[in-house]
């Protein structure tokens, strides 16, 4: 367990293993704990750095507006604080958005990028988009974090044998600071870097759950905008793929990282 300071905010991160740097970035309302099923497999071959994003986990939760660009700047500060040089970055959901932001702003800092159940923009275009966002925004403000956690757990882990995952989700979600959670939620809506994807020069793996919130077709569309990217779809998985299909996820990620590490890069 370690901490560093950036712009007056104390940020928490965990470190495991040795070797080439691999940064794992969690999603909205989560923390470094999201990666517990990846640590044993990945730490055997990589030096893992797993931060709690500002407003989450054991990091500070300043009372201010949050932004994806701000979260990305925190990561850049962490990379510089540890004097890490180019790193592999894996981002889940909101963590993927932070990864995209870092990749377009500071492409030289990334050796590779893995985007999990995420997208390079969250734009509201249709009346239905606005309605869905308003519904989620209202529920997030009206309901307690424990209620949201139970509802999310049921949605993400609906199978009878996933009861332990549902329970874990509910318990972890209940610990969220509601104001910081809402500020992070607000940071996502309207964000986007899709028009700058040509700046992403590193090899990119996009992992999509077969039953993610957003369709596989959306991932196929943005993969075509990236210069060196491919898509892997994980069957019978929902939004929390690293938790509901850990073995398949770890295998897919390690195969990609091995390829990147053994292929000479010309950029």
Secondary structure, 3 states (H helix, E strand, C coil): CEEEEECCEEEEEEEECCCCEEEEECCCCCCHHHHHHHHHHHHCCCEEEEECCCCCCCCCCCCCCCCHHHHHHHHHHHHHHCCCCCEEEEEECHHHHHHHHHHHHCHHHEEEEEEECCCCECCCCCHHHHHHHHHHHHHHHHCCHHHHHHHHHHHHCCCHHHHHHHHHHHHHHHCCCHHHHHHHHHHHCCCECHHHHHHCCCEEEEEEECCCCCCHHHHHHHHCCCCCEEEEEECCCCCCHHHHCHHHHHHHHHHHHHHHHHCCCCC
